[in-house]
Amino acid sequence: MAFIIASACIGEKSGDCVETCPVDAIHEGDDQFYIDPDLCIDCGACEAVCPVSAIFQEDFLPEEEHEYIEKNRAFFQK
């Protein structure tokens, strides 16, 4: 999984990331957006445009946000 959208997206959902993603890997959930790990090409375009800095490369996700790794996986296992 290349990128993760974390807690800052909840309630924000501005959608800049969706418009920027060249492979349509970002999908809207009930409370936030999620990045499909099978589609993401690790380009970083979404991270650069997020107005609330909610997008991180998985390796750089802050420790307190690690629950969003599983939340993202669960979203795409439905």
PyMOL commands that set and color helices and strands:
alter all, ss='L'
color gray80, all
select helices_A, chain A and resi 7-9+16-20+45-49+58-60+63-65+67-76
alter helices_A, ss='H'
color red, helices_A
select strands_A, chain A and resi 3-5+26-28+33-35+55-57
alter strands_A, ss='S'
color yellow, strands_A
deselect
rebuild
show_as cartoon
